[in-house]
Amino acid sequence: MKHVIDCDIKDPSLAQAGEVRIDWASRQMPVINLIRERFAKEKPLQGIRVSGCLHITTETANLALTLKDGGAKVALCASNPLSTQDDVAAALVEAGISVYAKKGEDNQTYYQHINAALDNKPQVTLDDGADLIATIHKERQNLIGDILGGTEETTTGVIRLKSLEREGKLLYPLIAVNEADTKHFFDNRYGTGQSTIDGITRATNILWAGKKVVVFGYGWCGRGIAMRAKGLGAQVIIIEVDPIKALEAVMDGYQVMNSREAAKLGDIFITVTGGLNAIDKEHFELMKDGAILANSGHFNVEINIPALESLALKKRRLRPFVDEYTLKDGRHLYLLGEGRLINLAAAEGHPAAVMDMSFANQALCVEYLRKNGKELAPKVYPVPKEIDREVGRLKLLSMGITIDALTEEQRKYLESWELGT
Ligand SMILES: NC(=O)c1ccc[n+]([C@@H]2O[C@H](COP(=O)([O-])OP(=O)(O)OC[C@H]3O[C@@H](n4cnc5c(N)ncnc54)[C@H](O)[C@@H]3O)[C@@H](O)[C@H]2O)c1
C-alpha cells in the first residue's frame, strides 16, 4: 500500500514533468550520482530524520533523493518564496519526500512551511540562508535535543551563523558548506555568474553587448557576473567597499568608481553584496530613464524597494518578473523579480553541473554529522578538508581529467627548510 506523504505543494499532477527534469539534471551531476549509488548500498543515513530549507530545484531534488536512498526520512521547504519549481516539488512528493513549498508563496506561508518541515523533528538540518536554523533558535528550541548538527549552503547564511556563534547563542554544530573550496570557487562564481545573466536575459530579453552593467560587490558572485557580462560585450563597472577587492577589480580590467557616479551611467544594476540597501534612494534619484535593477544576493534587501516605491507615482507589471516604476519626474525604472535572487526567480538557478559539487559536499557532510555530530560542540565548522578534496577529485575524474601527483622527492623538498640557493 502506498503511504500518503504529508506535503503542501501547488499541483501534484505536475509530478511526471518534474521527474523528467530531475532526471535531466542528474545527467550533469556525476559526483552526486556516485555518492547516491554508494548511499543506496551502504545506507549510512538509515533511520535519521533530515529537514532541509533549500531552493526546490531539480538539483536539490537529486540531493534529497540521495539522502533518501541513504536511508534518511527527508522533509523539505523552500529557502525563498520565489525559487520553488512546482513540478519538482510534485515529483519529490511522488518519490516519498515531504515537501512544503509553492512558487510565489507569501511570507506567512513561507514560515508555515518552515515549521511544517521542522515537524519532521530533524536530527540533521540543511539550510540555505539560515531561515530554518533561525526559526529553531527563535521558536523551536525544544527540537535541539534530537539534533546532531546541520549544514549551511550560502554566504549570507554563514554570516548569520557566525553572528549567532559570536553572541554565544548557537545551540548545535553547523558546517559551513559555502566555505568549501569546491563550493564557493565554482558555485558562487561560475554558477551565479552564468545563471544571473540567464535570469535577467529571460526576464527582459535585453542585448548585453554595449550595455553599461554596474555590479555591486566583487566577491565570489560579483566576480562571476562581471566576467560573464564582459564576455557578452558589456562595459562593466564595479562598486566595492573593500579596497583590496576594488583593486582586484581594477586589475581584472573593470572600471571601479563610487556608487553615486555609477548610478548616473548604468543601464543594468546588479547587486551581490549580501548586505543591506546597496542601491538606495539617492541612487534611484540619479539613474537614467530605463535603467534595469536586479539582485542576485540571498535576500531581497540589497535594493531598497520601499524607497523605490516611495519615489514612484505608478507601478505596473510589464512582463513576468519585470515591474515598471514610473517616478514623479517621468523616468521609468525596471525592477526584476521583486528584488529576489533573479537567477532563481526568472531562470532555473545554477546549472546542475556546478550544484553537483555543492550538493556532494552537503551529502557527505550529512554523513559526517551522522557519524561525528554527537562529539561536536555548538560551533560553526568548515567542511572537513578530506571531503572538499574528495569532491574535487571525483569531479575531475568525471570529466576524464587526470592530474599529476608530487613525487616523493618533490614532497620532501616542499616540506623541508634546509635547502635554499
Ligand atoms: N544567486 C545565487 O544563486 C547565489 C549563490 C551564491 C551566493 N549568493 C548570495 O550572494 C551574496 C554574495 O555572496 P558572495 O559569495 O559573493 O559573498 P562575498 O562575501 O564573497 O562578496 C560580497 C562582496 O560585497 C562587498 N560589499 C558589501 N557591501 C557592499 C556595498 N554596500 N557596496 C558594494 N560592495 C559591497 C563585500 O566587500 C564583498 O567583497 C550573498 O548574499 C550570498 O548568500 C547567491
The ligand as an ORCA input file, in Angstrom:
! r2SCAN-3c Opt
* xyz 0 1
  N      22.016     33.910     -6.526
  C      22.562     32.808     -6.062
  O      22.247     31.700     -6.515
  C      23.632     32.886     -5.039
  C      24.656     31.918     -4.980
  C      25.666     32.051     -4.030
  C      25.631     33.116     -3.137
  N      24.600     34.020     -3.182
  C      24.495     35.164     -2.282
  O      25.133     36.269     -2.928
  C      25.631     37.184     -1.940
  C      27.129     37.424     -2.175
  O      27.836     36.199     -1.995
  P      29.425     36.118     -2.237
  O      29.786     34.692     -2.012
  O      29.803     36.795     -3.496
  O      29.916     36.983     -0.984
  P      31.354     37.675     -0.784
  O      31.464     37.933      0.672
  O      32.415     36.872     -1.465
  O      31.213     39.060     -1.587
  C      30.402     40.134     -1.208
  C      31.145     41.411     -1.585
  O      30.276     42.530     -1.465
  C      31.018     43.624     -0.951
  N      30.058     44.571     -0.365
  C      29.382     44.504      0.800
  N      28.545     45.558      0.943
  C      28.703     46.319     -0.172
  C      28.110     47.534     -0.623
  N      27.172     48.165      0.092
  N      28.511     48.024     -1.812
  C      29.436     47.390     -2.563
  N      30.036     46.224     -2.184
  C      29.663     45.695     -1.006
  C      31.964     42.983      0.061
  O      33.081     43.816      0.307
  C      32.345     41.695     -0.664
  O      33.508     41.841     -1.448
  C      25.300     36.525     -0.594
  O      24.059     37.017     -0.143
  C      25.171     35.061     -0.945
  O      24.424     34.348      0.007
  C      23.625     33.935     -4.130
*
